[in-house]
Structures are given as structure tokens and as C-alpha cells.
Amino acid sequence: MTSRRVQREGSLSQRIARSAARRDLADAEANVAREKRTLRRMTDRLLGPPSVDRRGEFGPAAGRAYWQMRLPPLVTTSAQLCSVYPFVADPGLGVDGPLIGQEVYSRSGFVFSMHELYRAGVISAPNMVVTGEIGSAKSSLLKTIAFRGIPFGVRHYIVDVKGEYDGLADAAGIRPVRIGPGLGVVMNPLAGIARQSGQGEPEWLQIQRARRLLLLEGLLEIQLGGALSEAERSLIEYALDAVTRSDDGTSTDRLGTPTLSLVLAAMGQPQMWAHRLAGVHYDVDQFSADSRRVRLALERMVSGALGGIFDAPDASALTVDFAAPGAILDLRAVRASDQMTAMAMTCAQSWLEAELTRPDAPPRVCLYDEFALITRHLGLVRRMREQLKLARALGTANILAFHRFSDLAASGSADSEQVRIARGLIEDTGVRVSYRQAPGSLDAAREFLGTTDVETDLLLHLRRGVGLWKIGLRSYVVKHQLSTTEQAMVDTDSRMRHTPDQGQRPLTDAEYETRESAAIGQVR
């Protein structure tokens, strides 16, 4: 009789059996995993691409090196490394200033200040040119440069011919000065500039005289639609000297401040300047007949569309408040034609430049928008050249803005004085910013900017808000970034996107601004 042995649940023998079964299962799984890895390696070796070691790839024409190259690590400065990896390892401008945006290739922040760049010796002229076709965010950059410079103590002064700077005025707390017939604002474009420290009296007087003559000749050439004759130029000179009493032996501290009306009155009084003709044996009556055209042109300008706007005596002239963040002269009321706009811009800028020469003026930036309108007229672009030459002495940074370089090339023939002066003005700028350009403007952009083939081709493909910055000998591709406040400030095409409801009247300016502000607040 066979006895049957019964195992008790949880006995030692049962635990030993279960432990042995688990070890066998783990060993089996490990063997399976090891065989899979072996199979994978064999498959890769036999069926996959040849392996690569430190000497290169295997196989014919693989460029395998017999001796392994052993080179020391490259140790150099960032200034030298940027020539090997441009746009990526550039050390940056190395100056403080407002943040503009992000450098596209290095992903680093891009700060910019013309005054600081000039102090650091990075640029030799505190002048800047900004160009870009419509919709490329050129105007946005101008407004943000002006707005962001306020905390750094830099004031901005703008002559607005299109009414696009109302948002900037609201954000900066500036009340624009609206200029036009019946608006009660009168200024004198012939106002004198202040004498700088260390400047000799003869030099100061000559600069005053040359500046006024260039302004008058430029304005009258626009009014007459052509160049002035020698007699007409002489009459302007004689009348201006008679008004300022610079040729009758009086003391220099008794020099009068001329106005357009006083110059016009002096033109009609030969006894004030007839002695100037004695040396050239020119009959007074004949001279008056030869120069009659310029007197009529100045009379039309004084009493015509610009009458009462730019003819203020010195005692009642408008002054600039340097405690304010800046000043904006709004000329939208006199934009009847390109010729009138150019004349009004020049008169307003001439008065503003004279105000900014005061010794107590802070660091300042002058924005010259629609610069292409000025380059169409030889007399005005000559005056602009003289103004930019004084930028360093006056502590003023100038920004010239326009749409296309082809506009400058079209201001005259290729070898004309206007085009040569415009090209010289751009060459004298230390900073050149170009946003997207149309295909037809690339050749002109290369000619004026001096860009390489790669940079010229890049101008065709830049996205909105991305510009090519040439600062001295360096080039940067910068993406301009806006804050929430600035997005509302630079929005110039909101009316194009606005669709009024059917059957409703169009919104007034006040209603439109109120509705737009409410919509922005809801988004926030």
C-alpha cells in the first residue's frame, strides 16, 4: 500500500519550487532578449549601411582616411569668429539703448541708440536712413524708436505730413501742433540758429546767411517750377542782407531777424540795395525788370496757400517746450500737392531746426518722413545737406525715411546734382535700415546702400517687420517687436479693415477711436 504525501500550502518545499520556476522564466526571457540583440546587430551589419568609425565610412569612394586627423581645438575671439560664422557669433554693438527686437540669426536681443553708437565710435555720423515698401512696417520702426527713446532722455521732433503720428502723441503725452490756414499757429522759417560754444562770430554769421539763402532759393525754385536766373539769385541775396543789416556797417548785435514779408518788402525798395549794383555796372531799372519774376513768386507764396502760416515776427514765434517728450508738427491741413507739401515741410523743419540749436536743448532725434518729396527739388536737397552737416555740432540725430530707393533715382538723371546729393546724404549716414524692397528697386538699393549680392537678394524676401540693418561695417537682420501699447500706436490701416454696418452712417474720428479702444481693452 503506497502512502500519499500531502504538501501543506505555503510550505518550504512549495516556496522553493516557485522560486526555481521564477528563475527559469527570467533566464529564458534574458536569453530571448540577448538573441534578439544579436539578431539585430547581425541584420544591421549584413543588410544595413556600412558603419562609420573615426576614420570615415567603409566602401569604395567613401573617403576613408588611413591616418586619423588630430587637430587642436579652435580658440579665438568672438570678433574673429564672426567672420567665419556671420550673423551667429557676432559680439553685438556693445552699447546701451532701447530694445528694438531680436537678431534673427543669433536669437539675441538687439538694442540701438545712435547717440551711444556715436559716443562709442561705432559710427562717425549720427544720421540714419530707413526705407521699405508700403506695408513692410517702416513707419512702425520710426514710431517705436521715438517712443522708446523717451525713458533714455532722448526727445523726438517730427514733421507729420500724413497725420499718422496721433497714436504716438497720445502714448507719449504730446499735444501735436496743427499747422494750417486759420489754425492760429505761425512760425518763422528764417529764424536764426543759436551760436555754439567755441564758434567764431564770422563763421556763425556765414552759416546763418547761407542757411537762409538756401531756404529762400529752394522755395522760390519750387514756386517758379525751374532754376533761378543770376539776377533773381542776386535780388534774394540783396534783400536778405538789407533786412538783416549785414552790409551797412551796423553792429552785429543789432542784426534783425528776417521774415518772408520783410524780404519781399525789401525786394521792392531799390534804395536799400542799389549800391550793390554799382560795382557790377548793372542798371537798377534793368535789374528790377530782370528779377521781377522772383518778386511775384515770393508774393504768391506769402499771400497764397502758405500765407499767414510761415511769416511770424520773432516776438510772436512759436517755441519748443524742451520739458516735453518731443514735438510733432502736423501738416495734414496743407497737403494739397507734392510741391506745396515739400514747401511746407521745409519751412516747418527750418523753424524746428533753429529752435533745436538752443544751448539748453537735450539729446534729440529729428525724423524726416517722406524724404523723397524733398529730393525732387534741388534747392531743398541742398539745404538738407547743409543741415545734416551740422548734426554733430548740434547734438542732433537725423532719420531720413522714404519708401523706395528708386524714388531717389527718379528725382533726376543718373548724373544730376540732385541724385548725387541724395546718394551723398545716404553715404554720410552711419546707420542704414532697409525693409522689404520690390524687385524693381533692388538695383537702386544696391547702388545707394552698397549691399552685397546676398544682402540685395535678401531684401526681396524679408517678411513684415524684419529689416536689414547696416551699422558701420556690420550687418544685422533684426525682427522688430512691438508691445501691446505700441501695436495700437502704430496701426495705420485700421480704417481699411473697418466695415461699417449696412444702413449706418460712417463713424466720426472720436467715435472710431472710442470703439477701437474698447475693442483693444476686451482683447486684453
MARROTI-161086 format. One line per 5 residues: number of its first residue (from 1); their letters; for each residue x, y, z of C-alpha. Coordinates in Angstrom, 1 decimal. Example, Ala and Ser with C-alpha at 12.3 -4.5 7.8 and 13.67 -1.06 7.14 Angstrom:
! residues 2
1	AS	12.3/-4.5/7.8  13.7/-1.1/7.1 .
***
This chain:
! residues 524
1	MTSRR	0.0/0.0/0.0  1.5/3.2/-1.2  1.3/6.2/1.1  0.4/9.6/-0.4  2.4/12.6/0.9 .
6	VQREG	0.2/15.8/1.1  2.0/19.2/0.9  0.9/21.9/3.1  0.0/25.3/1.5  3.0/27.7/2.0 .
11	SLSQR	5.4/25.0/3.0  9.1/25.3/2.4  9.2/22.9/-0.5  6.4/24.8/-2.3  8.3/28.1/-1.9 .
16	IARSA	11.5/26.5/-3.2  9.6/25.2/-6.3  8.1/28.6/-7.1  11.4/30.4/-6.7  13.1/27.9/-9.1 .
21	ARRDL	10.3/28.5/-11.7  10.7/32.3/-11.5  14.5/32.0/-12.0  13.9/29.7/-15.0  11.4/32.2/-16.5 .
26	ADAEA	13.8/35.2/-16.0  16.7/33.2/-17.6  14.5/32.4/-20.5  13.5/36.0/-21.1  17.1/37.2/-20.8 .
31	NVARE	18.2/34.6/-23.4  15.4/35.7/-25.7  16.4/39.4/-25.4  20.1/38.5/-25.9  19.2/36.6/-29.1 .
36	KRTLR	17.1/39.5/-30.4  20.0/41.9/-29.9  22.4/39.6/-31.6  19.9/39.2/-34.5  19.5/43.0/-34.7 .
41	RMTDR	23.3/43.5/-34.9  23.7/40.9/-37.5  20.9/42.3/-39.5  22.3/45.8/-39.4  25.8/44.6/-40.3 .
46	LLGPP	24.7/42.4/-43.2  21.7/44.3/-44.6  22.2/47.9/-43.3  24.6/50.7/-44.5  28.3/50.3/-43.7 .
51	SVDRR	29.3/51.5/-40.3  31.3/54.7/-39.7  34.2/55.0/-37.4  36.7/57.8/-36.6  38.4/57.2/-40.0 .
56	GEFGP	35.3/57.6/-42.1  32.9/55.4/-43.9  33.6/52.0/-45.4  33.2/51.1/-49.0  34.6/52.3/-52.4 .
61	AAGRA	34.9/56.1/-52.9  33.9/56.7/-49.2  36.8/59.0/-48.5  38.2/56.8/-45.7  41.4/58.2/-44.2 .
66	YWQMR	44.2/55.8/-43.3  45.6/58.2/-40.6  43.2/59.8/-38.2  43.3/63.6/-38.2  44.0/65.1/-34.8 .
71	LPPLV	43.6/68.9/-34.7  43.8/71.1/-31.6  40.5/72.9/-30.6  40.0/76.4/-32.1  40.5/79.1/-29.6 .
76	TTSAQ	39.7/82.6/-30.9  37.9/85.8/-30.0  34.2/86.5/-30.9  35.3/89.4/-33.2  37.4/86.9/-35.3 .
81	LCSVY	34.8/84.1/-35.0  32.1/86.3/-36.5  34.0/86.4/-39.8  33.7/82.5/-40.0  30.1/82.3/-38.8 .
86	PFVAD	28.5/85.6/-39.8  25.2/86.7/-38.0  25.7/83.9/-35.5  28.7/84.6/-33.4  28.7/88.4/-33.7 .
91	PGLGV	29.6/90.1/-30.5  26.8/92.7/-30.9  27.0/96.5/-30.8  28.3/96.7/-27.3  26.3/99.9/-26.4 .
96	DGPLI	23.2/100.5/-24.2  19.9/101.7/-25.6  16.3/100.8/-26.2  15.4/97.3/-27.2  14.4/97.1/-30.8 .
101	GQEVY	13.7/93.4/-31.2  15.6/90.2/-31.9  18.5/89.5/-34.2  17.2/86.8/-36.4  20.2/84.5/-36.8 .
106	SRSGF	21.8/84.7/-33.3  18.4/84.9/-31.5  19.9/87.6/-29.2  18.3/90.9/-28.2  19.1/93.9/-30.4 .
111	VFSMH	19.4/97.3/-28.7  20.1/100.5/-30.5  20.9/104.1/-29.8  22.5/106.5/-32.3  23.9/108.8/-29.6 .
116	ELYRA	25.5/105.9/-27.8  26.9/104.4/-31.0  28.5/107.8/-31.9  30.0/108.1/-28.4  31.4/104.6/-28.6 .
121	GVISA	33.0/105.4/-32.0  31.0/102.7/-33.8  29.6/105.2/-36.3  31.1/108.5/-37.5  27.9/110.3/-38.4 .
126	PNMVV	24.7/110.4/-36.2  22.4/110.1/-39.2  20.1/107.2/-40.2  18.1/106.2/-43.3  15.1/103.9/-43.1 .
131	TGEIG	13.4/102.6/-46.3  10.9/100.0/-47.2  7.9/99.5/-49.4  4.3/100.1/-48.2  3.2/97.6/-45.6 .
136	SAKSS	6.7/96.5/-44.5  6.5/98.2/-41.1  8.8/101.0/-41.8  6.6/103.6/-40.0  6.3/101.2/-37.0 .
141	LLKTI	10.1/101.3/-36.5  10.2/105.1/-36.7  7.4/105.5/-34.0  8.9/102.9/-31.7  12.4/104.5/-31.9 .
146	AFRGI	10.9/107.8/-30.9  8.7/106.3/-28.2  11.3/104.0/-26.6  13.9/106.8/-26.5  11.9/108.9/-24.1 .
151	PFGVR	12.9/107.0/-20.9  16.6/107.4/-22.0  16.2/111.2/-22.1  16.1/111.4/-25.9  13.5/113.7/-27.3 .
156	HYIVD	11.9/113.3/-30.8  10.8/116.0/-33.2  8.7/115.1/-36.2  7.1/117.0/-39.1  4.0/114.8/-39.8 .
161	VKGEY	2.5/115.4/-43.3  0.1/112.4/-43.3  -1.5/112.5/-39.8  0.0/109.1/-38.8  1.6/110.2/-35.5 .
166	DGLAD	-1.6/110.8/-33.4  -1.1/107.4/-31.7  2.4/108.3/-30.8  1.4/111.7/-29.5  -1.3/110.1/-27.2 .
171	AAGIR	1.1/107.4/-25.9  3.9/110.0/-25.2  1.6/112.6/-23.8  2.3/115.2/-26.5  -0.2/117.6/-28.0 .
176	PVRIG	0.6/117.9/-31.7  0.9/121.4/-33.2  -1.5/121.5/-36.1  -0.4/123.9/-38.8  -2.7/125.2/-41.5 .
181	PGLGV	-4.8/128.2/-42.7  -6.9/129.6/-39.8  -5.4/127.4/-37.1  -3.6/130.3/-35.4  -0.1/128.7/-35.4 .
186	VMNPL	2.5/131.0/-37.0  6.3/130.3/-37.2  9.3/131.9/-38.9  11.3/129.6/-41.2  14.0/132.3/-41.4 .
191	AGIAR	14.6/132.2/-37.6  18.3/132.2/-36.8  20.2/129.4/-35.2  21.9/129.8/-31.9  25.7/130.4/-31.7 .
196	QSGQG	27.5/127.3/-30.4  30.3/127.4/-27.8  33.7/127.8/-29.4  32.2/129.0/-32.7  33.6/132.3/-34.1 .
201	EPEWL	31.4/135.1/-34.9  32.3/135.3/-38.7  31.6/131.5/-39.0  28.3/131.8/-37.2  27.1/134.7/-39.3 .
206	QIQRA	28.1/133.0/-42.5  26.2/129.8/-41.5  23.1/132.0/-40.7  23.3/133.7/-44.1  23.9/130.6/-46.2 .
211	RRLLL	21.1/128.7/-44.4  18.6/131.4/-45.2  19.7/131.9/-48.8  19.4/128.1/-49.5  15.9/128.1/-48.0 .
216	LEGLL	14.7/131.1/-50.0  16.2/129.8/-53.2  14.8/126.4/-52.8  11.2/127.6/-52.0  11.2/130.0/-55.0 .
221	EIQLG	12.5/127.4/-57.4  9.6/125.2/-56.4  7.2/128.1/-56.8  8.5/129.0/-60.2  9.0/125.4/-61.4 .
226	GALSE	12.6/125.8/-62.5  16.0/127.2/-61.8  16.5/130.9/-60.9  18.5/133.3/-63.0  21.6/135.1/-61.8 .
231	AERSL	19.6/138.4/-61.4  16.9/136.6/-59.3  19.5/135.0/-57.0  21.2/138.3/-56.6  17.9/140.0/-55.7 .
236	IEYAL	17.3/137.4/-53.0  20.8/138.0/-51.6  20.5/141.8/-51.7  17.1/141.8/-50.0  18.1/139.4/-47.3 .
241	DAVTR	21.3/141.4/-46.5  19.3/144.6/-46.4  16.8/143.1/-43.9  19.5/141.7/-41.6  21.6/144.9/-42.0 .
246	SDDGT	24.7/142.9/-42.6  26.1/145.3/-45.2  25.5/148.7/-43.9  28.1/148.8/-41.1  25.8/148.4/-38.1 .
251	STDRL	26.8/146.4/-35.1  26.3/142.6/-35.3  24.3/142.5/-32.1  21.7/144.8/-33.8  21.0/142.4/-36.7 .
256	GTPTL	17.4/142.0/-37.4  15.5/138.7/-37.7  14.1/138.5/-41.3  10.7/137.2/-42.3  9.3/136.4/-45.7 .
261	SLVLA	7.3/139.6/-45.7  10.2/141.7/-44.8  12.3/140.1/-47.5  9.5/140.7/-50.0  9.2/144.4/-49.0 .
266	AMGQP	13.0/144.9/-49.3  12.9/143.5/-52.9  10.6/146.3/-53.9  12.8/149.0/-52.4  15.8/149.5/-54.7 .
271	QMWAH	17.2/152.3/-52.4  18.1/149.6/-49.9  20.3/147.6/-52.2  21.0/149.7/-55.3  24.6/150.4/-54.1 .
276	RLAGV	25.3/146.7/-54.6  24.8/147.1/-58.3  27.3/149.9/-58.7  30.3/147.6/-58.6  28.9/145.5/-61.5 .
281	HYDVD	27.6/148.4/-63.6  24.1/147.0/-63.7  21.3/149.5/-64.3  18.8/149.4/-61.4  15.7/149.6/-63.7 .
286	QFSAD	17.0/146.8/-65.9  17.9/144.7/-62.8  14.4/145.2/-61.4  12.9/144.1/-64.7  15.2/141.0/-64.9 .
291	SRRVR	14.3/140.0/-61.4  10.6/140.8/-61.4  9.6/137.1/-61.6  11.1/136.2/-58.3  9.3/139.1/-56.5 .
296	LALER	5.9/137.9/-57.9  6.7/134.3/-56.8  7.5/135.3/-53.3  4.4/137.5/-53.1  2.3/134.5/-54.1 .
301	MVSGA	3.9/132.3/-51.5  3.4/134.9/-48.7  -0.2/135.7/-49.6  -1.2/132.4/-51.2  -1.7/128.9/-49.8 .
306	LGGIF	1.0/129.3/-47.2  0.1/132.8/-46.3  -0.1/133.6/-42.6  1.5/130.3/-41.6  5.2/130.8/-42.0 .
311	DAPDA	5.5/134.6/-41.6  5.7/135.2/-37.9  7.8/138.0/-36.4  10.4/136.9/-34.0  8.5/138.2/-31.0 .
316	SALTV	5.4/136.1/-31.6  7.0/132.9/-33.0  6.1/129.6/-31.5  8.7/128.0/-29.2  9.5/124.4/-28.4 .
321	DFAAP	9.0/123.1/-24.8  12.1/121.0/-24.1  10.4/119.7/-20.9  8.0/117.7/-23.1  9.0/114.3/-24.6 .
326	GAILD	9.1/115.8/-28.0  7.2/117.8/-30.6  5.0/116.9/-33.6  4.2/119.4/-36.2  1.0/118.3/-38.1 .
331	LRAVR	0.9/119.5/-41.7  -2.0/117.4/-42.9  -4.1/120.6/-43.5  -1.7/121.9/-46.2  -1.2/118.7/-48.1 .
336	ASDQM	-2.8/119.9/-51.4  0.0/118.9/-53.8  3.5/117.4/-53.6  5.1/120.8/-54.3  3.1/122.5/-51.5 .
341	TAMAM	3.8/119.7/-49.1  7.6/119.9/-49.8  7.5/123.7/-49.3  5.5/123.4/-46.0  7.8/120.6/-44.8 .
346	TCAQS	10.9/122.6/-45.5  9.5/125.7/-43.8  8.4/123.8/-40.7  11.7/121.8/-40.5  13.7/125.0/-40.9 .
351	WLEAE	11.9/126.6/-38.0  12.2/123.5/-35.9  15.9/123.1/-36.6  16.5/126.7/-35.5  14.7/126.0/-32.2 .
356	LTRPD	16.8/122.9/-31.6  20.0/124.8/-31.7  19.4/126.4/-28.3  22.1/125.5/-25.8  19.6/124.0/-23.3 .
361	APPRV	18.3/121.5/-25.9  18.5/117.9/-24.7  19.7/115.0/-26.9  17.2/114.8/-29.7  16.2/112.8/-32.8 .
366	CLYDE	14.7/114.6/-35.8  12.5/112.4/-38.1  12.3/113.5/-41.8  9.5/111.3/-43.1  8.6/111.4/-46.9 .
371	FALIT	12.2/112.4/-47.6  11.7/111.6/-51.3  9.5/114.6/-51.7  12.4/116.9/-50.8  14.9/115.2/-53.1 .
376	RHLGL	12.8/116.2/-56.1  13.8/119.8/-55.7  17.4/120.7/-56.0  17.3/123.8/-53.7  15.6/121.8/-50.9 .
381	VRRMR	18.0/118.9/-51.0  20.9/121.4/-50.9  19.5/122.8/-47.7  19.1/119.4/-46.3  22.7/118.6/-47.0 .
386	EQLKL	23.8/121.6/-45.0  21.6/120.7/-42.1  23.0/117.1/-41.8  26.5/118.5/-41.8  25.6/120.4/-38.6 .
391	ARALG	24.2/117.3/-36.8  27.4/116.5/-34.8  27.9/120.1/-33.7  24.2/120.4/-32.6  24.0/117.0/-30.9 .
396	TANIL	21.1/116.0/-33.2  20.5/112.6/-34.7  18.6/112.7/-38.0  16.5/109.9/-39.5  15.6/110.1/-43.2 .
401	AFHRF	12.6/107.9/-44.2  11.1/107.1/-47.6  9.7/104.1/-49.4  11.9/103.0/-52.3  15.4/103.8/-53.5 .
406	SDLAA	14.0/104.0/-57.0  12.2/107.2/-55.8  15.6/108.9/-55.2  17.0/107.6/-58.5  13.9/109.0/-60.3 .
411	SGSAD	14.4/112.5/-58.8  16.7/113.4/-61.7  19.1/111.9/-64.3  21.8/109.5/-63.2  24.5/112.2/-63.2 .
416	SEQVR	22.2/115.1/-62.0  23.2/117.1/-58.9  20.0/116.0/-57.1  20.8/112.3/-57.4  24.5/112.9/-56.4 .
421	IARGL	23.5/114.9/-53.3  20.9/112.2/-52.4  23.5/109.5/-52.7  25.9/111.5/-50.7  23.4/112.0/-47.9 .
426	IEDTG	22.9/108.3/-47.6  26.6/107.6/-47.8  27.0/110.0/-44.9  24.6/108.1/-42.7  26.1/105.8/-40.1 .
431	VRVSY	23.0/103.5/-39.9  21.1/102.2/-42.9  17.9/100.1/-42.4  16.1/98.6/-45.3  12.9/96.6/-45.1 .
436	RQAPG	11.4/94.6/-48.0  12.0/96.1/-51.4  10.2/95.5/-54.7  12.1/93.7/-57.5  12.3/96.9/-59.5 .
441	SLDAA	14.1/98.7/-56.6  16.8/96.2/-55.9  19.3/97.7/-58.4  18.8/101.2/-56.9  19.1/99.7/-53.3 .
446	REFLG	22.4/98.1/-54.2  23.6/101.4/-55.7  22.6/103.6/-52.7  23.3/101.1/-49.9  26.3/99.3/-51.2 .
451	TTDVE	24.9/95.9/-50.3  26.5/92.6/-51.3  24.7/90.1/-53.7  23.5/88.1/-50.7  22.2/91.1/-48.9 .
456	TDLLL	20.5/92.5/-52.0  18.7/89.2/-52.7  17.7/89.1/-49.0  15.8/92.4/-49.4  13.4/90.8/-51.8 .
461	HLRRG	12.4/88.1/-49.3  12.2/89.9/-45.9  8.9/89.4/-44.0  6.9/92.2/-42.5  8.8/93.7/-39.6 .
466	VGLWK	12.1/92.2/-40.5  14.8/94.5/-41.7  18.4/94.5/-42.8  20.5/96.8/-40.6  23.9/98.1/-41.8 .
471	IGLRS	25.7/99.8/-38.9  29.1/100.9/-39.9  30.8/97.8/-41.4  28.4/95.3/-39.7  25.2/93.9/-41.0 .
476	YVVKH	22.3/92.5/-38.9  18.9/91.0/-39.7  16.5/92.2/-37.0  12.9/91.3/-36.3  11.2/94.4/-34.9 .
481	QLSTT	9.0/93.5/-31.9  6.0/95.6/-30.6  4.4/95.8/-27.2  0.6/95.8/-26.7  0.6/99.6/-26.3 .
486	EQAMV	2.7/100.1/-29.4  0.6/97.8/-31.5  -2.3/100.2/-31.2  0.0/103.1/-31.6  1.4/102.0/-35.0 .
491	DTDSR	-1.8/100.7/-36.5  -2.2/102.9/-39.6  -4.5/100.7/-41.7  -7.3/100.1/-39.2  -9.7/102.1/-41.3 .
496	MRHTP	-9.1/99.9/-44.3  -10.1/96.8/-42.2  -13.2/98.5/-40.7  -16.5/97.7/-42.3  -19.5/99.8/-41.1 .
501	DQGQR	-22.8/98.1/-40.7  -25.3/98.5/-43.5  -27.6/101.4/-43.2  -25.5/103.2/-40.6  -23.6/106.5/-41.1 .
506	PLTDA	-19.8/106.4/-41.1  -18.2/106.8/-37.7  -16.6/110.1/-36.7  -13.0/110.2/-35.6  -13.9/110.4/-31.9 .
511	EYETR	-16.4/107.5/-32.2  -14.0/105.4/-34.1  -11.2/105.9/-31.5  -13.6/105.1/-28.7  -14.8/101.9/-30.3 .
516	ESAAI	-11.3/100.8/-31.1  -10.1/101.5/-27.6  -13.0/99.4/-26.2  -12.2/96.5/-28.5  -8.5/96.6/-27.5 .
521	GQVR	-9.5/96.5/-23.8  -11.7/93.5/-24.4  -8.9/91.6/-26.1  -6.6/92.4/-23.2 .
***
